Amino acid sequence: MLAVQCVLRVIGALVAGSLDRLRVLWSSFEDRQSMAAENLFLRKQLALFIDRGERPRRLSRVQRLALVQMSRLVRDWRQALVVVRPQTLIRWHREGFRLLWRWQSRRRGRPPVPGELQALITEMARDNPTWTARQVHKELLLKLGIRTSAETVRRYMPQRPDGRPGHGRARGDQRWATFVQNHASSIVACDFLTVVTATFRVLYVFVVMEIGSRRILHCNVTASPTAAWTAQQLREAIPCDHRYRFLIHDRDSIFSKNLDETVRHLGLRVLKSPVRAPKANAFCERLIGTIRRECLDWLIPLNARHLLKILREWVGYYNHARPHSSLGPGFPDPAEGLPAPPQPHRHRLPPGSRVTATPVLGGLCHDYRLDKAA
């Protein structure tokens, strides 16, 4: 028993000595590794210093990353750091950690919906206000072959007027623009505009237009507009066998209750635009802007008779010969021979023909036609 204890003590002493030797060897290895890393760290800084020369410049991201990684192998890196301050190296390390964390936290999963499809979903939702996300989803799937879920469609649908995202359910009302578009051929709009003559007299121009064809039905001038005069103009503008159902006008005092009653006797229902909402009568407002930009802004009328003559000539050109963008383009009331048939060659006129220009309002604008040469 005593002999066994002695043997175990000898073995323990040998193992302890071996461990001590291993610790010494590992410590010397770490010292050599740290010294090699410190030398590499100093050499890297020296190379950067030599590259700089006399003109210091900022280190690139690759150089900053190299210094940060080398500093992790050096025990006392603060003493070996020469080119920058320790705080700067620590800041570089934190920035690198943020970039690493941002890369690891990047969004994964399904690929994002292309921008063209997002725009298409938004356009379909705006053009069809009664559609839900499921209806748009079915339209895309069955007619266009685009496979996407209804939840994805709902995410890219425009917000409701009350601020809620997307269309979970169909709208309970109809947009004003949709109403006007559906009943355009049955709606007549009217409004006034003012014109100053050469003698600084203010004249009032009353215009009546058909929204469906953009045709100007009536136009007249007066110096003192009244409800009775306006009612008479509406009688002249709207024929007995008309097909119109609605008349849009603003809330000016000229459009009195008696005038609205006269309009009802003509078989029309009056739609008054809201207060300070010119967009509700946008078609007539745009027509007035066109009259000003293309006609009245370039001419100075002498009196009411002169102004009426100018407007009648321009209205004839507007209805029969002026192309209108919202009609395709097209003409509100095209004259004979319009629109012209497409030519066989896109950029050439047919042989034996010529272009004639008819001046309107003394050459303010021209009416071009294709005639056969003599």
C-alpha positions as CSV (number, residue, x, y, z in Angstrom):
1,M,0.0,0.0,0.0
2,L,2.8,2.4,0.8
3,A,4.5,1.5,-2.4
4,V,1.4,2.4,-4.4
5,Q,1.2,5.8,-2.7
6,C,4.8,6.5,-3.5
7,V,4.3,5.6,-7.1
8,L,1.2,7.9,-7.4
9,R,3.2,10.7,-5.8
10,V,6.0,10.3,-8.4
11,I,3.4,10.3,-11.3
12,G,1.7,13.4,-9.9
13,A,5.0,15.2,-9.7
14,L,5.9,14.3,-13.2
15,V,2.4,15.4,-14.5
16,A,2.7,18.7,-12.6
17,G,6.1,19.3,-14.0
18,S,4.8,18.6,-17.5
19,L,1.9,21.0,-17.0
20,D,4.3,23.7,-15.9
21,R,6.4,23.1,-18.9
22,L,3.3,23.3,-21.1
23,R,2.3,26.6,-19.5
24,V,5.7,28.0,-20.1
25,L,5.7,26.9,-23.7
26,W,2.2,28.3,-24.4
27,S,3.2,31.6,-22.7
28,S,6.2,31.9,-24.9
29,F,4.1,31.0,-28.0
30,E,1.6,33.7,-27.1
31,D,4.4,36.2,-26.5
32,R,5.9,35.4,-29.9
33,Q,2.5,35.6,-31.6
34,S,1.7,39.0,-29.9
35,M,5.1,40.3,-30.8
36,A,4.6,39.2,-34.5
37,A,1.2,40.8,-34.5
38,E,2.6,44.0,-32.9
39,N,5.3,44.1,-35.6
40,L,2.8,43.6,-38.3
41,F,0.6,46.3,-36.7
42,L,3.5,48.8,-36.6
43,R,4.6,47.9,-40.2
44,K,1.1,48.5,-41.4
45,Q,1.0,52.0,-39.8
46,L,4.5,52.7,-41.1
47,A,3.4,51.8,-44.6
48,L,0.4,54.1,-44.2
49,F,2.6,56.9,-43.0
50,I,5.0,56.4,-46.0
51,D,2.1,56.4,-48.4
52,R,0.8,59.6,-47.0
53,G,4.1,61.4,-47.3
54,E,3.7,65.1,-46.6
55,R,0.0,65.2,-47.7
56,P,-2.1,63.5,-45.1
57,R,-5.4,62.0,-46.2
58,R,-8.2,60.0,-44.7
59,L,-7.8,56.2,-44.5
60,S,-10.0,54.1,-46.7
61,R,-12.5,51.7,-45.2
62,V,-10.3,48.7,-46.1
63,Q,-7.4,50.2,-44.2
64,R,-9.5,51.0,-41.2
65,L,-10.8,47.5,-41.1
66,A,-7.3,46.1,-41.4
67,L,-6.1,48.2,-38.4
68,V,-9.1,47.2,-36.3
69,Q,-8.5,43.5,-37.0
70,M,-4.8,43.7,-36.3
71,S,-5.4,45.6,-33.0
72,R,-7.3,42.5,-31.7
73,L,-4.1,40.4,-31.9
74,V,-1.9,42.9,-30.0
75,R,-2.1,43.0,-26.2
76,D,-1.1,46.6,-25.6
77,W,-2.3,48.1,-28.9
78,R,-2.7,51.5,-27.4
79,Q,1.1,51.8,-27.0
80,A,1.7,50.5,-30.6
81,L,-0.9,52.9,-32.2
82,V,0.8,55.8,-33.9
83,V,-1.1,57.1,-36.9
84,V,-4.4,57.9,-35.1
85,R,-5.7,58.2,-31.6
86,P,-7.1,55.3,-29.6
87,Q,-10.5,56.9,-29.6
88,T,-10.5,57.0,-33.4
89,L,-9.7,53.3,-33.6
90,I,-12.5,52.5,-31.1
91,R,-14.9,54.5,-33.2
92,W,-13.9,52.6,-36.3
93,H,-14.5,49.3,-34.4
94,R,-18.0,50.5,-33.4
95,E,-18.8,51.5,-37.0
96,G,-17.7,48.1,-38.3
97,F,-19.9,46.4,-35.7
98,R,-22.9,48.5,-36.8
99,L,-22.3,47.5,-40.4
100,L,-21.9,43.9,-39.4
101,W,-25.2,44.0,-37.4
102,R,-27.0,45.8,-40.2
103,W,-25.9,43.1,-42.7
104,Q,-27.0,40.3,-40.3
105,S,-30.3,42.1,-39.7
106,R,-31.0,42.6,-43.4
107,R,-34.5,41.9,-44.6
108,R,-35.1,38.4,-45.8
109,G,-38.0,36.4,-47.0
110,R,-40.0,36.9,-50.2
111,P,-38.6,39.1,-52.9
112,P,-40.1,42.6,-53.0
113,V,-42.9,43.4,-55.5
114,P,-41.6,45.2,-58.6
115,G,-42.3,48.9,-59.0
116,E,-44.2,48.4,-62.2
117,L,-46.6,46.0,-60.4
118,Q,-47.0,48.5,-57.5
119,A,-47.9,51.3,-59.9
120,L,-50.4,49.0,-61.7
121,I,-52.1,48.0,-58.4
122,T,-52.4,51.7,-57.5
123,E,-53.7,52.6,-60.9
124,M,-56.3,49.8,-60.9
125,A,-57.5,50.8,-57.4
126,R,-57.9,54.5,-58.4
127,D,-59.7,53.8,-61.6
128,N,-62.1,51.4,-59.9
129,P,-63.1,52.9,-56.6
130,T,-65.6,50.1,-55.9
131,W,-63.1,47.3,-56.1
132,T,-61.6,45.6,-53.1
133,A,-58.2,44.1,-52.8
134,R,-59.6,40.7,-53.6
135,Q,-61.1,41.9,-56.8
136,V,-57.8,43.5,-57.9
137,H,-56.1,40.2,-57.0
138,K,-58.5,38.2,-59.1
139,E,-58.1,40.7,-62.0
140,L,-54.3,40.3,-61.9
141,L,-54.5,36.5,-61.6
142,L,-57.1,35.6,-64.1
143,K,-56.5,38.3,-66.8
144,L,-52.9,39.1,-66.5
145,G,-51.5,35.9,-65.1
146,I,-49.7,37.8,-62.2
147,R,-49.7,35.5,-59.1
148,T,-49.8,37.6,-55.9
149,S,-51.8,37.4,-52.8
150,A,-54.7,39.7,-51.8
151,E,-52.8,40.9,-48.7
152,T,-49.9,42.0,-50.9
153,V,-52.4,43.9,-53.2
154,R,-53.9,45.6,-50.2
155,R,-50.5,46.8,-49.0
156,Y,-50.0,48.8,-52.2
157,M,-53.5,50.2,-52.7
158,P,-53.9,53.9,-52.1
159,Q,-55.3,55.2,-48.8
160,R,-58.9,56.0,-48.2
161,P,-60.1,59.6,-47.8
162,D,-60.3,59.0,-44.1
163,G,-56.6,58.1,-44.0
164,R,-56.9,54.3,-43.5
165,P,-54.4,52.3,-45.6
166,G,-55.8,50.4,-48.6
167,H,-59.3,49.2,-49.5
168,G,-60.4,46.5,-47.2
169,R,-64.0,47.0,-48.3
170,A,-65.6,48.8,-51.2
171,R,-66.3,52.5,-51.0
172,G,-69.8,53.4,-49.8
173,D,-70.0,56.4,-52.1
174,Q,-69.0,57.4,-55.6
175,R,-66.3,59.9,-56.5
176,W,-67.4,63.1,-58.2
177,A,-65.0,62.5,-61.1
178,T,-66.5,59.1,-61.7
179,F,-70.1,60.6,-61.6
180,V,-69.1,63.3,-64.1
181,Q,-67.4,60.8,-66.4
182,N,-70.4,58.4,-66.4
183,H,-72.9,61.2,-67.1
184,A,-70.6,63.4,-69.2
185,S,-72.9,63.3,-72.3
186,S,-75.9,64.4,-70.1
187,I,-74.2,67.2,-68.2
188,V,-74.1,70.9,-69.2
189,A,-71.9,73.4,-67.4
190,C,-71.9,77.2,-67.4
191,D,-69.9,80.0,-65.9
192,F,-68.9,83.7,-66.3
193,L,-65.6,85.3,-67.1
194,T,-64.7,89.0,-67.1
195,V,-62.9,90.9,-69.8
196,V,-61.5,94.5,-69.7
197,T,-61.9,96.5,-72.9
198,A,-59.6,99.2,-74.3
199,T,-61.6,101.9,-72.4
200,F,-61.2,99.9,-69.2
201,R,-64.8,98.8,-69.1
202,V,-65.5,95.5,-67.5
203,L,-67.6,93.1,-69.6
204,Y,-69.0,89.7,-68.6
205,V,-68.8,86.7,-70.9
206,F,-71.3,83.8,-70.3
207,V,-70.4,80.4,-71.7
208,V,-72.3,77.1,-71.8
209,M,-70.6,73.9,-72.7
210,E,-71.4,70.2,-73.0
211,I,-69.0,68.2,-71.0
212,G,-69.2,65.0,-73.0
213,S,-68.1,66.4,-76.3
214,R,-66.4,69.6,-74.9
215,R,-68.6,71.6,-77.4
216,I,-69.4,75.2,-76.6
217,L,-73.2,75.4,-76.9
218,H,-73.6,79.2,-76.4
219,C,-71.6,82.3,-75.7
220,N,-72.7,85.9,-75.2
221,V,-71.5,89.2,-73.7
222,T,-73.1,91.7,-71.4
223,A,-72.1,94.7,-69.3
224,S,-74.6,94.0,-66.5
225,P,-75.5,90.4,-66.0
226,T,-78.7,89.6,-64.3
227,A,-80.7,86.4,-63.4
228,A,-83.3,87.1,-66.1
229,W,-80.6,87.7,-68.8
230,T,-78.8,84.5,-67.7
231,A,-82.0,82.5,-67.9
232,Q,-82.7,83.7,-71.4
233,Q,-79.2,82.6,-72.4
234,L,-79.8,79.2,-71.1
235,R,-83.1,79.0,-73.1
236,E,-81.2,79.9,-76.2
237,A,-78.4,77.4,-75.5
238,I,-80.5,74.3,-74.7
239,P,-82.8,73.1,-77.4
240,C,-86.3,71.7,-76.8
241,D,-85.4,68.2,-77.9
242,H,-82.2,68.0,-75.7
243,R,-80.9,64.9,-74.0
244,Y,-79.3,66.6,-71.1
245,R,-80.1,65.9,-67.5
246,F,-77.9,68.0,-65.3
247,L,-76.7,71.6,-65.2
248,I,-73.6,72.6,-63.2
249,H,-73.0,76.1,-62.0
250,D,-71.4,77.8,-59.0
251,R,-73.1,79.6,-56.1
252,D,-72.9,83.1,-57.6
253,S,-75.8,85.4,-56.7
254,I,-76.7,85.6,-60.3
255,F,-77.9,82.0,-60.2
256,S,-81.0,82.7,-58.1
257,K,-83.8,80.5,-57.1
258,N,-86.0,81.8,-60.0
259,L,-83.2,80.9,-62.5
260,D,-82.9,77.4,-61.0
261,E,-86.7,77.1,-61.4
262,T,-86.4,78.1,-65.0
263,V,-83.8,75.4,-65.5
264,R,-86.0,72.8,-64.0
265,H,-88.8,73.8,-66.4
266,L,-86.2,73.1,-69.2
267,G,-86.0,69.5,-67.9
268,L,-82.6,69.9,-66.2
269,R,-81.6,69.2,-62.6
270,V,-79.3,71.8,-61.1
271,L,-76.1,70.7,-59.4
272,K,-74.5,73.5,-57.5
273,S,-70.8,73.3,-56.9
274,P,-69.6,73.5,-53.2
275,V,-68.3,76.8,-51.8
276,R,-64.7,77.7,-52.9
277,A,-64.4,74.4,-54.9
278,P,-63.7,75.4,-58.5
279,K,-62.6,71.8,-59.2
280,A,-66.2,70.7,-59.0
281,N,-66.8,72.7,-62.2
282,A,-63.3,71.9,-63.6
283,F,-64.3,71.4,-67.2
284,C,-65.9,74.8,-67.5
285,E,-63.0,76.4,-65.6
286,R,-60.5,74.8,-67.9
287,L,-62.5,76.1,-70.9
288,I,-62.3,79.6,-69.5
289,G,-58.6,79.2,-69.1
290,T,-58.3,78.1,-72.7
291,I,-60.3,81.1,-73.9
292,R,-58.0,83.4,-72.1
293,R,-54.7,81.7,-73.1
294,E,-55.5,81.2,-76.8
295,C,-57.7,84.2,-77.5
296,L,-58.4,87.0,-75.0
297,D,-54.9,87.4,-73.7
298,W,-53.7,88.3,-77.2
299,L,-56.5,90.7,-78.2
300,I,-57.9,94.0,-76.7
301,P,-61.6,94.3,-77.4
302,L,-63.0,97.8,-78.1
303,N,-66.6,97.2,-76.9
304,A,-69.1,94.4,-76.3
305,R,-69.9,94.1,-80.0
306,H,-66.3,93.7,-80.9
307,L,-65.7,91.2,-78.1
308,L,-68.7,89.1,-79.2
309,K,-67.5,89.0,-82.8
310,I,-64.0,87.8,-81.6
311,L,-65.5,85.1,-79.4
312,R,-67.9,83.8,-82.0
313,E,-65.1,83.4,-84.5
314,W,-62.9,81.6,-82.0
315,V,-65.8,79.4,-80.8
316,G,-66.3,78.3,-84.4
317,Y,-62.7,77.3,-84.6
318,Y,-62.8,75.6,-81.2
319,N,-65.8,73.5,-82.0
320,H,-65.0,72.5,-85.5
321,A,-61.2,72.6,-86.1
322,R,-59.3,72.7,-82.8
323,P,-57.9,69.3,-81.6
324,H,-58.8,68.5,-78.0
325,S,-56.5,66.2,-76.0
326,S,-59.2,64.7,-73.8
327,L,-61.1,63.4,-76.9
328,G,-58.4,61.1,-78.1
329,P,-57.3,63.7,-79.5
330,G,-60.4,64.7,-81.4
331,F,-62.8,67.6,-82.3
332,P,-65.9,68.6,-80.2
333,D,-67.9,69.0,-83.4
334,P,-65.7,68.0,-86.3
335,A,-66.1,69.7,-89.7
336,E,-66.5,67.8,-92.9
337,G,-63.4,65.7,-93.7
338,L,-62.2,65.6,-90.2
339,P,-60.4,63.7,-88.8
340,A,-58.3,63.0,-91.8
341,P,-57.5,59.3,-92.6
342,P,-54.0,58.1,-91.8
343,Q,-51.5,58.4,-94.6
344,P,-49.9,55.2,-96.1
345,H,-46.5,56.6,-95.2
346,R,-46.1,58.0,-91.7
347,H,-43.9,60.9,-92.6
348,R,-45.0,61.8,-96.2
349,L,-47.9,63.5,-97.7
350,P,-49.7,61.7,-100.6
351,P,-48.6,62.7,-104.0
352,G,-50.5,65.5,-105.7
353,S,-51.7,67.2,-102.5
354,R,-50.8,70.3,-100.5
355,V,-51.4,71.8,-97.1
356,T,-53.5,75.0,-96.9
357,A,-53.7,77.2,-93.8
358,T,-56.8,79.4,-93.1
359,P,-56.0,82.2,-90.6
360,V,-58.3,82.6,-87.6
361,L,-58.6,86.0,-85.8
362,G,-56.3,87.7,-88.2
363,G,-53.6,85.0,-88.0
364,L,-53.7,84.4,-84.2
365,C,-54.1,80.7,-85.0
366,H,-54.5,78.8,-88.3
367,D,-56.7,76.0,-89.5
368,Y,-54.7,73.5,-91.6
369,R,-56.3,71.2,-94.2
370,L,-55.0,68.8,-96.9
371,D,-56.2,69.7,-100.4
372,K,-55.4,68.2,-103.7
373,A,-53.1,70.3,-105.9
374,A,-54.6,71.8,-109.0
